[in-house]
Amino acid sequence: MSYNTRARIRAYQCWLGLQMEGMVTDLQLARDKQQGFEDWKRENAADKPLAMDLQVTVLTTGFWPSYKVCNAA
């Protein structure tokens, strides 16, 4: 294996590691924000329960794979 090939493999491994780290960070942040919302909802809806169930996950565009959108119509 040539030096150039090994350098490319190492660069790809580094990039892939950064991508995975970003994905994990996104998921941890989403979990923390969801828990914060659940806590807020529990504290502020003691007298009158909120009639909503909300779950949002915000993902960083550069870390996640993208897919083409197909119009089924």
Buried (B, 14 or more C-beta within 10 A) or exposed (E): EEEEEEEEEEEEEEEEEEBEEBBEEBEEBBEEEBEEEEEEBEEEEEEEEEEEEEEEEEEEEEBEEEEEEEEEE
